[in-house]
């Protein structure tokens, strides 16, 4: 219905219902852009997460070209280590 810029405008002008607000924040958390946005979006995301209304799941796409399971990525982590998700 609305593009991201329209949603940002509606959020900034407090024109969203509570449900729209939660859905918008969840959307920008899901695509990862919230962490590069103005602090008002980050603060709202963190608040809604603390209330259990928004979740931040880190997912990694695994392809056949990935490193073998005993190797680590550039950050020193094994990309297949599920203990990182917690």
C-alpha positions as CSV (number, residue, x, y, z in Angstrom):
1,X,0.0,0.0,0.0
2,X,2.6,2.6,1.1
3,X,6.3,2.7,0.0
4,X,9.0,3.0,2.6
5,X,9.2,6.8,2.3
6,X,5.5,7.2,2.8
7,X,5.7,5.0,5.8
8,X,8.6,7.0,7.2
9,X,6.6,10.2,6.7
10,X,3.5,8.7,8.4
11,X,5.7,7.4,11.3
12,X,7.4,10.8,11.8
13,X,4.1,12.7,11.7
14,X,2.5,10.1,14.1
15,X,-0.2,9.2,11.5
16,X,0.1,5.5,12.0
17,X,-2.2,3.3,14.1
18,X,-0.4,1.1,16.7
19,X,-0.6,-1.9,14.4
20,X,0.8,0.0,11.4
21,X,3.6,1.3,13.6
22,X,4.5,-2.2,14.8
23,X,4.3,-3.5,11.2
24,X,6.5,-0.7,9.9
25,X,9.2,-1.1,12.5
26,X,9.2,-4.9,12.0
27,X,9.6,-4.3,8.3
28,X,12.7,-2.1,8.7
29,X,14.1,-4.4,11.3
30,X,13.6,-7.4,9.0
31,X,15.4,-5.7,6.1
32,X,18.1,-4.4,8.4
33,X,17.9,-0.8,7.5
34,X,16.7,0.3,10.9
35,X,20.2,0.2,12.3
36,X,21.4,2.8,9.8
37,X,18.4,5.2,10.3
38,X,17.8,8.1,12.6
39,X,17.7,7.4,16.3
40,X,13.9,7.8,16.6
41,X,13.5,4.6,14.5
42,X,16.2,2.7,16.4
43,X,14.7,3.8,19.7
44,X,11.2,2.7,18.7
45,X,12.6,-0.6,17.4
46,X,14.4,-1.3,20.7
47,X,11.3,-0.3,22.7
48,X,9.0,-2.6,20.7
49,X,11.6,-5.4,21.0
50,X,11.6,-4.9,24.8
51,X,7.8,-5.2,24.7
52,X,8.0,-8.4,22.6
53,X,6.1,-6.8,19.8
54,X,9.0,-6.8,17.3
55,X,11.6,-9.4,16.9
56,X,15.1,-9.2,15.4
57,X,16.1,-12.5,13.8
58,X,19.5,-12.7,12.2
59,X,19.4,-15.1,9.3
60,X,22.2,-16.3,7.1
61,X,21.6,-17.6,3.6
62,X,23.6,-20.8,3.0
63,X,24.6,-21.7,-0.6
64,X,26.7,-24.6,-2.0
65,X,29.6,-22.1,-2.5
66,X,29.9,-21.5,1.3
67,X,33.1,-22.5,3.2
68,X,33.3,-26.0,4.6
69,X,31.7,-26.4,8.0
70,X,35.1,-26.3,9.8
71,X,36.2,-22.9,8.4
72,X,35.5,-19.4,9.7
73,X,34.3,-16.3,8.0
74,X,36.2,-12.9,7.9
75,X,34.8,-12.1,11.3
76,X,36.2,-15.3,12.8
77,X,32.9,-17.0,13.1
78,X,31.8,-20.3,11.6
79,X,28.8,-19.4,9.4
80,X,27.2,-22.7,10.2
81,X,27.4,-22.3,14.0
82,X,23.8,-22.1,15.2
83,X,24.9,-21.3,18.8
84,X,25.4,-17.7,17.5
85,X,21.6,-17.4,17.2
86,X,20.5,-16.7,20.6
